[in-house]
Amino acid sequence: MTSQYDYDVLYLGSGHGTFDGAMPLAQSGAKVGVIEADMIGGTCPNYGCNAKITLDAPVELTRTAERLSGIVEGNLTINWTQNEAHKEAVIKGLPDMIGGLLNDSGIDVIHGHGMFEDNHTITVDGRSITADKIVISTGLRPHRLDVPGADLAHDSRDFMDLTTLPKKIVIIGSGYISMEFATIANAAGADITVLMHGERVLRQFYAPYVDKVVTDLKHRGVKFISNADVTAFEQDGKQIQVKYSDDQLLTVDWVLDASGRIPNVDNIGLEKIGLKYNDSGVAVNDHLQTNIDNIYASGDVIDKTQPKLTPTAIFESTYLFKQFSGQTTAPIQYPVVPSVVFTSPRIAQAGMLAQDAEHNGYTVQQTDLTKDWYRQVDNEAIADNTLIFDQQHHLIGVTEVSEQAENVVNSLLPAIEFKFGSAEIERLIHLFPSIGAATWAQL
């Protein structure tokens, strides 16, 4: 424990890139501080994952009732105001809960905007705070289009706080936020138009499966406009005109700018101390160390090839705890990191991607899961997966589109990460009937 500085380790930001490792670090005897300018816990619990999946839960229910129409009678509709109120009830206590856990671990939580003064000092509202080691864990924020009238558009946080759902919404962007919110708002009765920057949505996912989701959304009334270069927003009475592509106009009630997310590297003094970063985030080595040897980074703010997801941030935060507490000196070794888009149906993937395996000598097994008896229980109409095996028939990748895709990929992660062979697979007895049993029977 240092006597030269106020803290042994000081974290800038309080999200999963911080608290999952900061708490055990403090419990191990280190003096730890956390600086947070916004809500304790960061994006995921407050205006990201937790809020989104709560708003999506009724969508899942209506889709199931739709597939079982005639067996389940009645026309289910989503009451958006009540859905929003339920979301708020679910997540409103999380900042206090996380803050309480930090305090109980002996961590000092410092509220305010932190700026680097030097490589050992961060100032918060004029107060200088020093630390032996500092971890940048400031995450991402929504990108905003730089066009005239940009203040008329809203971001994902605004969408999840809507107490009344606008009738006509345009969503700008073609990534996972755009597609997830298009799914949710369409299911709740809004008229949705998606303005795409290019020709395709969800470019990081397997195109044939993305096409199935897009076709289904189009069937439900969602409109997609490709190569839509948005040039301006203008107020038109109570509505908004969106100008795009050669002065074409679209008049809507509400605009969601889902044009991407960017790292929070601005206005925290990185230039002043000479810390290296770029448009993708903070540059780190294989120990999550920046070019300044006592400053590290964790979570979505890092420039990395791994998916910028909550579980990745948790893994990095925990790794730094082990490094700082002397439990390891080894470089970080990322496990297989899955990813999912919570459309309905979902698309999930892990390991080698289906789009990368087809011409590389691996065994590619593609299955129409709608023919499986288990998927027929609730009449899944869109259900396919691709399994990729190496020459020893170890599973090395999975991609699935289905209502159960995230559960399937989660179930198969141990087989990919630990390279299970037939001997290990035969030792597993699954609960039956279950999605896990149905999934592992494919191996």
VOBA-563074 format. One record per residue (C-alpha): residue number from 1; y negated, z negated, x negated. Coordinates in nm, 2 decimals, m for minus. Example, Ala and Ser with C-alpha at 12.3 -4.5 7.8 and 13.67 -1.06 7.14 Angstrom:
residues 2
[1,[0.45,m0.78,m1.23]]
[2,[0.11,m0.71,m1.37]]
end
This chain:
residues 443
[1,[0.00,0.00,0.00]]
[2,[m0.33,0.11,m0.14]]
[3,[m0.63,m0.12,m0.20]]
[4,[m0.86,0.15,m0.32]]
[5,[m0.88,0.32,0.02]]
[6,[m0.91,0.21,0.38]]
[7,[m0.58,0.37,0.47]]
[8,[m0.26,0.48,0.30]]
[9,[m0.24,0.78,0.54]]
[10,[m0.51,0.91,0.77]]
[11,[m0.43,1.17,1.03]]
[12,[m0.69,1.41,1.18]]
[13,[m0.56,1.47,1.53]]
[14,[m0.33,1.27,1.75]]
[15,[m0.08,1.52,1.88]]
[16,[0.29,1.56,1.82]]
[17,[0.21,1.67,1.46]]
[18,[0.09,1.32,1.41]]
[19,[0.23,1.04,1.63]]
[20,[0.60,1.11,1.60]]
[21,[0.58,1.04,1.23]]
[22,[0.28,0.82,1.21]]
[23,[0.45,0.54,1.42]]
[24,[0.76,0.50,1.20]]
[25,[0.54,0.53,0.89]]
[26,[0.32,0.24,1.01]]
[27,[0.62,0.04,1.10]]
[28,[0.75,0.09,0.75]]
[29,[0.45,m0.10,0.61]]
[30,[0.20,0.18,0.55]]
[31,[m0.16,0.13,0.67]]
[32,[m0.22,0.43,0.90]]
[33,[m0.52,0.56,1.09]]
[34,[m0.55,0.83,1.34]]
[35,[m0.88,1.02,1.43]]
[36,[m0.90,1.19,1.77]]
[37,[m1.20,1.36,1.93]]
[38,[m1.03,1.44,2.26]]
[39,[m0.74,1.30,2.45]]
[40,[m0.48,1.09,2.27]]
[41,[m0.16,1.29,2.24]]
[42,[m0.32,1.63,2.20]]
[43,[m0.24,1.94,2.39]]
[44,[0.12,1.91,2.49]]
[45,[0.13,1.60,2.71]]
[46,[m0.22,1.63,2.84]]
[47,[m0.29,2.00,2.92]]
[48,[0.00,2.19,2.78]]
[49,[0.38,2.16,2.81]]
[50,[0.40,1.86,3.05]]
[51,[0.14,1.98,3.29]]
[52,[0.27,2.33,3.29]]
[53,[0.63,2.24,3.36]]
[54,[0.52,2.01,3.64]]
[55,[0.33,2.29,3.81]]
[56,[0.63,2.51,3.77]]
[57,[0.88,2.28,3.93]]
[58,[0.81,2.40,4.29]]
[59,[0.84,2.76,4.17]]
[60,[1.20,2.69,4.07]]
[61,[1.27,2.54,4.40]]
[62,[1.13,2.83,4.60]]
[63,[1.32,3.08,4.38]]
[64,[1.65,2.89,4.45]]
[65,[1.58,2.88,4.82]]
[66,[1.51,3.25,4.81]]
[67,[1.84,3.33,4.64]]
[68,[2.02,3.12,4.89]]
[69,[1.84,3.25,5.19]]
[70,[2.06,3.23,5.50]]
[71,[2.24,2.94,5.36]]
[72,[1.91,2.74,5.31]]
[73,[1.70,2.81,5.61]]
[74,[1.32,2.78,5.64]]
[75,[1.03,2.94,5.46]]
[76,[0.92,2.73,5.17]]
[77,[0.56,2.76,5.05]]
[78,[0.38,2.58,4.77]]
[79,[0.08,2.36,4.86]]
[80,[m0.13,2.41,4.55]]
[81,[m0.36,2.11,4.60]]
[82,[m0.06,1.88,4.64]]
[83,[0.11,2.05,4.34]]
[84,[m0.20,1.98,4.13]]
[85,[m0.22,1.62,4.25]]
[86,[0.15,1.57,4.16]]
[87,[0.09,1.72,3.81]]
[88,[m0.20,1.48,3.76]]
[89,[0.01,1.18,3.88]]
[90,[0.28,1.27,3.63]]
[91,[0.06,1.31,3.32]]
[92,[m0.24,1.09,3.38]]
[93,[m0.09,0.79,3.22]]
[94,[0.04,0.96,2.90]]
[95,[m0.27,0.92,2.68]]
[96,[m0.28,0.55,2.74]]
[97,[0.09,0.52,2.69]]
[98,[0.08,0.71,2.36]]
[99,[m0.23,0.52,2.25]]
[100,[m0.05,0.20,2.34]]
[101,[0.25,0.30,2.12]]
[102,[0.02,0.38,1.83]]
[103,[m0.16,0.04,1.87]]
[104,[0.18,m0.14,1.90]]
[105,[0.28,0.02,1.57]]
[106,[m0.02,m0.12,1.39]]
[107,[m0.21,0.21,1.38]]
[108,[m0.59,0.22,1.40]]
[109,[m0.70,0.48,1.65]]
[110,[m1.05,0.60,1.57]]
[111,[m1.23,0.80,1.85]]
[112,[m1.47,1.07,1.74]]
[113,[m1.51,1.40,1.56]]
[114,[m1.38,1.39,1.20]]
[115,[m1.54,1.59,0.92]]
[116,[m1.42,1.60,0.56]]
[117,[m1.67,1.46,0.31]]
[118,[m1.44,1.49,0.01]]
[119,[m1.07,1.50,m0.04]]
[120,[m1.03,1.13,0.03]]
[121,[m1.30,1.08,0.29]]
[122,[m1.36,1.18,0.65]]
[123,[m1.67,1.09,0.83]]
[124,[m1.66,1.01,1.21]]
[125,[m2.00,0.98,1.38]]
[126,[m2.16,0.88,1.05]]
[127,[m1.89,0.63,0.95]]
[128,[m1.70,0.71,0.63]]
[129,[m1.33,0.65,0.63]]
[130,[m1.12,0.68,0.32]]
[131,[m0.75,0.74,0.26]]
[132,[m0.50,0.80,m0.02]]
[133,[m0.34,1.08,0.18]]
[134,[m0.48,1.28,0.47]]
[135,[m0.29,1.49,0.72]]
[136,[m0.46,1.77,0.91]]
[137,[m0.30,1.79,1.26]]
[138,[m0.57,1.95,1.47]]
[139,[m0.35,2.20,1.65]]
[140,[m0.46,2.51,1.83]]
[141,[m0.72,2.59,2.10]]
[142,[m0.76,2.88,2.34]]
[143,[m0.91,3.20,2.20]]
[144,[m1.21,3.32,2.40]]
[145,[m1.31,3.68,2.43]]
[146,[m1.65,3.75,2.26]]
[147,[m1.80,3.98,2.53]]
[148,[m2.10,3.95,2.76]]
[149,[m2.05,3.70,3.03]]
[150,[m1.77,3.52,2.85]]
[151,[m1.88,3.19,3.00]]
[152,[m1.76,3.32,3.34]]
[153,[m1.40,3.31,3.22]]
[154,[m1.18,3.01,3.20]]
[155,[m0.89,2.89,2.97]]
[156,[m0.55,2.75,3.03]]
[157,[m0.68,2.39,3.05]]
[158,[m0.91,2.49,3.33]]
[159,[m0.62,2.66,3.52]]
[160,[m0.41,2.35,3.52]]
[161,[m0.70,2.15,3.66]]
[162,[m0.76,2.38,3.95]]
[163,[m0.75,2.17,4.27]]
[164,[m0.78,2.48,4.49]]
[165,[m0.61,2.80,4.39]]
[166,[m0.84,3.11,4.40]]
[167,[m0.72,3.40,4.61]]
[168,[m0.77,3.67,4.35]]
[169,[m0.71,3.60,3.98]]
[170,[m0.72,3.83,3.68]]
[171,[m0.53,3.71,3.37]]
[172,[m0.64,3.86,3.04]]
[173,[m0.36,3.86,2.78]]
[174,[0.01,3.94,2.76]]
[175,[0.16,3.64,2.59]]
[176,[0.36,3.34,2.72]]
[177,[0.06,3.16,2.87]]
[178,[m0.04,3.47,3.07]]
[179,[0.32,3.54,3.20]]
[180,[0.39,3.17,3.28]]
[181,[0.07,3.13,3.48]]
[182,[0.10,3.46,3.65]]
[183,[0.45,3.34,3.77]]
[184,[0.32,3.01,3.89]]
[185,[0.00,3.14,4.06]]
[186,[0.18,3.44,4.22]]
[187,[0.45,3.20,4.36]]
[188,[0.17,2.99,4.51]]
[189,[0.02,3.28,4.69]]
[190,[m0.25,3.42,4.46]]
[191,[m0.32,3.79,4.41]]
[192,[m0.26,3.84,4.03]]
[193,[m0.36,4.12,3.80]]
[194,[m0.27,4.10,3.43]]
[195,[m0.49,4.30,3.19]]
[196,[m0.28,4.37,2.88]]
[197,[m0.42,4.45,2.54]]
[198,[m0.14,4.69,2.46]]
[199,[0.16,4.85,2.62]]
[200,[0.39,4.55,2.64]]
[201,[0.39,4.19,2.73]]
[202,[0.58,3.91,2.54]]
[203,[0.63,4.12,2.23]]
[204,[0.81,3.84,2.05]]
[205,[1.09,3.85,2.30]]
[206,[1.37,4.10,2.36]]
[207,[1.22,4.40,2.53]]
[208,[1.50,4.48,2.78]]
[209,[1.50,4.12,2.91]]
[210,[1.12,4.12,2.92]]
[211,[1.14,4.43,3.13]]
[212,[1.36,4.25,3.38]]
[213,[1.10,3.98,3.43]]
[214,[0.81,4.22,3.45]]
[215,[0.99,4.43,3.71]]
[216,[1.06,4.12,3.92]]
[217,[0.70,4.01,3.90]]
[218,[0.58,4.36,4.00]]
[219,[0.82,4.35,4.30]]
[220,[0.65,4.02,4.39]]
[221,[0.31,4.18,4.38]]
[222,[0.18,4.11,4.03]]
[223,[m0.01,4.41,3.89]]
[224,[m0.01,4.50,3.52]]
[225,[m0.27,4.72,3.36]]
[226,[m0.19,4.83,3.00]]
[227,[m0.44,4.90,2.72]]
[228,[m0.71,4.72,2.92]]
[229,[m1.00,4.67,2.67]]
[230,[m1.22,4.41,2.85]]
[231,[m1.58,4.47,2.77]]
[232,[m1.78,4.23,3.00]]
[233,[m1.78,3.98,3.29]]
[234,[m2.06,3.99,3.55]]
[235,[m2.14,3.76,3.84]]
[236,[m2.12,3.95,4.17]]
[237,[m2.22,3.70,4.44]]
[238,[m1.94,3.44,4.46]]
[239,[m1.70,3.68,4.28]]
[240,[m1.68,3.81,3.92]]
[241,[m1.66,4.17,3.81]]
[242,[m1.44,4.24,3.51]]
[243,[m1.54,4.55,3.31]]
[244,[m1.26,4.72,3.11]]
[245,[m1.15,5.05,2.97]]
[246,[m1.42,5.31,3.02]]
[247,[m1.63,5.10,3.26]]
[248,[m1.35,5.04,3.51]]
[249,[m1.42,4.75,3.74]]
[250,[m1.21,4.48,3.89]]
[251,[m1.36,4.23,4.13]]
[252,[m1.19,3.89,4.14]]
[253,[m1.25,3.53,4.24]]
[254,[m1.14,3.37,3.90]]
[255,[m1.08,3.49,3.55]]
[256,[m0.82,3.33,3.31]]
[257,[m0.87,3.42,2.95]]
[258,[m0.52,3.39,2.80]]
[259,[m0.60,3.62,2.50]]
[260,[m0.43,3.38,2.26]]
[261,[m0.46,3.05,2.07]]
[262,[m0.63,2.99,1.74]]
[263,[m0.60,2.71,1.48]]
[264,[m0.86,2.43,1.49]]
[265,[m0.99,2.48,1.14]]
[266,[m1.36,2.52,1.22]]
[267,[m1.62,2.25,1.19]]
[268,[m1.40,1.99,1.01]]
[269,[m1.54,2.05,0.66]]
[270,[m1.26,2.24,0.51]]
[271,[m1.50,2.48,0.33]]
[272,[m1.68,2.18,0.18]]
[273,[m1.37,2.05,0.00]]
[274,[m1.24,2.39,m0.09]]
[275,[m0.92,2.37,0.13]]
[276,[m0.75,2.70,0.18]]
[277,[m0.70,2.84,0.53]]
[278,[m0.70,3.17,0.72]]
[279,[m0.70,3.31,1.07]]
[280,[m0.34,3.18,1.12]]
[281,[m0.41,2.83,1.00]]
[282,[m0.40,2.59,0.70]]
[283,[m0.20,2.72,0.40]]
[284,[0.07,2.48,0.29]]
[285,[0.36,2.48,0.04]]
[286,[0.72,2.38,0.11]]
[287,[0.62,2.01,0.12]]
[288,[0.35,2.08,0.38]]
[289,[0.10,2.01,0.11]]
[290,[m0.23,2.21,0.09]]
[291,[m0.40,2.33,m0.22]]
[292,[m0.55,1.99,m0.25]]
[293,[m0.26,1.77,m0.35]]
[294,[m0.34,1.46,m0.14]]
[295,[m0.40,1.66,0.18]]
[296,[m0.12,1.78,0.40]]
[297,[m0.09,1.96,0.73]]
[298,[0.14,1.93,1.03]]
[299,[0.20,2.10,1.36]]
[300,[0.04,2.41,1.51]]
[301,[m0.26,2.42,1.27]]
[302,[m0.03,2.53,0.99]]
[303,[m0.01,2.90,0.89]]
[304,[0.37,2.95,0.92]]
[305,[0.64,3.18,1.03]]
[306,[0.82,2.92,1.24]]
[307,[0.73,2.91,1.61]]
[308,[0.42,2.70,1.68]]
[309,[0.59,2.47,1.93]]
[310,[0.60,2.10,2.01]]
[311,[0.95,2.05,1.86]]
[312,[0.84,2.21,1.54]]
[313,[0.54,1.98,1.51]]
[314,[0.77,1.68,1.58]]
[315,[1.00,1.79,1.30]]
[316,[0.71,1.84,1.05]]
[317,[0.56,1.50,1.14]]
[318,[0.89,1.33,1.09]]
[319,[0.95,1.51,0.76]]
[320,[0.61,1.38,0.64]]
[321,[0.70,1.03,0.74]]
[322,[1.02,1.05,0.53]]
[323,[0.82,1.20,0.24]]
[324,[0.54,0.94,0.25]]
[325,[0.78,0.65,0.28]]
[326,[0.99,0.76,m0.02]]
[327,[1.30,0.87,0.18]]
[328,[1.28,1.22,0.05]]
[329,[1.13,1.44,m0.22]]
[330,[1.30,1.75,m0.11]]
[331,[1.11,2.05,0.04]]
[332,[1.11,2.08,0.42]]
[333,[1.41,2.27,0.55]]
[334,[1.35,2.39,0.90]]
[335,[1.65,2.40,1.13]]
[336,[1.69,2.68,1.38]]
[337,[1.39,2.67,1.61]]
[338,[1.44,2.79,1.97]]
[339,[1.16,2.93,2.19]]
[340,[1.13,3.00,2.56]]
[341,[0.89,3.15,2.81]]
[342,[0.89,2.96,3.14]]
[343,[0.87,3.25,3.37]]
[344,[1.12,3.27,3.65]]
[345,[1.37,3.37,3.53]]
[346,[1.32,3.23,3.19]]
[347,[1.37,3.41,2.86]]
[348,[1.49,3.19,2.57]]
[349,[1.61,3.26,2.22]]
[350,[1.72,3.10,1.90]]
[351,[1.85,3.21,1.56]]
[352,[1.87,3.58,1.48]]
[353,[1.68,3.78,1.75]]
[354,[1.86,4.04,1.95]]
[355,[1.61,4.30,1.85]]
[356,[1.68,4.24,1.48]]
[357,[2.06,4.24,1.50]]
[358,[2.16,4.57,1.65]]
[359,[2.14,4.77,1.33]]
[360,[2.24,4.51,1.07]]
[361,[2.62,4.50,1.08]]
[362,[2.65,4.19,1.30]]
[363,[2.87,4.17,1.61]]
[364,[2.65,4.18,1.91]]
[365,[2.80,4.07,2.24]]
[366,[2.60,4.15,2.55]]
[367,[2.71,4.00,2.89]]
[368,[2.60,4.05,3.25]]
[369,[2.61,3.69,3.36]]
[370,[2.56,3.77,3.73]]
[371,[2.94,3.85,3.73]]
[372,[3.02,3.50,3.61]]
[373,[3.15,3.28,3.90]]
[374,[2.92,2.99,3.79]]
[375,[2.61,3.20,3.81]]
[376,[2.72,3.32,4.16]]
[377,[2.70,2.96,4.29]]
[378,[2.32,3.00,4.35]]
[379,[2.32,3.38,4.35]]
[380,[2.15,3.45,4.02]]
[381,[2.03,3.81,4.04]]
[382,[1.89,3.84,3.69]]
[383,[2.11,3.68,3.42]]
[384,[2.20,3.85,3.09]]
[385,[2.25,3.73,2.74]]
[386,[2.31,3.86,2.39]]
[387,[2.52,3.66,2.14]]
[388,[2.51,3.75,1.77]]
[389,[2.80,3.67,1.54]]
[390,[2.84,3.70,1.16]]
[391,[3.16,3.84,1.00]]
[392,[3.33,3.50,1.02]]
[393,[3.25,3.49,1.40]]
[394,[3.00,3.21,1.36]]
[395,[2.72,3.23,1.62]]
[396,[2.40,3.31,1.45]]
[397,[2.17,3.40,1.74]]
[398,[2.13,3.39,2.12]]
[399,[1.89,3.55,2.36]]
[400,[1.91,3.50,2.73]]
[401,[1.72,3.59,3.05]]
[402,[1.82,3.37,3.35]]
[403,[1.72,3.08,3.55]]
[404,[1.92,2.86,3.31]]
[405,[1.81,3.03,2.98]]
[406,[1.65,2.72,2.82]]
[407,[1.95,2.51,2.90]]
[408,[2.19,2.77,2.76]]
[409,[2.00,2.80,2.43]]
[410,[1.97,2.43,2.40]]
[411,[2.34,2.39,2.45]]
[412,[2.43,2.65,2.18]]
[413,[2.19,2.52,1.91]]
[414,[2.46,2.30,1.73]]
[415,[2.69,2.60,1.70]]
[416,[2.41,2.80,1.53]]
[417,[2.27,2.52,1.31]]
[418,[2.60,2.39,1.19]]
[419,[2.79,2.72,1.19]]
[420,[3.07,2.60,1.41]]
[421,[3.40,2.78,1.37]]
[422,[3.69,2.80,1.62]]
[423,[3.83,2.46,1.50]]
[424,[3.50,2.28,1.58]]
[425,[3.45,2.47,1.91]]
[426,[3.80,2.38,2.03]]
[427,[3.73,2.01,1.98]]
[428,[3.45,2.02,2.24]]
[429,[3.54,1.92,2.59]]
[430,[3.25,1.99,2.83]]
[431,[3.17,1.85,3.16]]
[432,[3.30,2.09,3.42]]
[433,[3.16,2.27,3.62]]
[434,[2.84,2.29,3.43]]
[435,[2.61,2.54,3.26]]
[436,[2.73,2.40,2.92]]
[437,[3.10,2.47,3.00]]
[438,[3.01,2.82,3.13]]
[439,[2.81,2.89,2.81]]
[440,[3.05,2.77,2.55]]
[441,[3.33,2.96,2.71]]
[442,[3.15,3.27,2.59]]
[443,[3.22,3.18,2.22]]
end
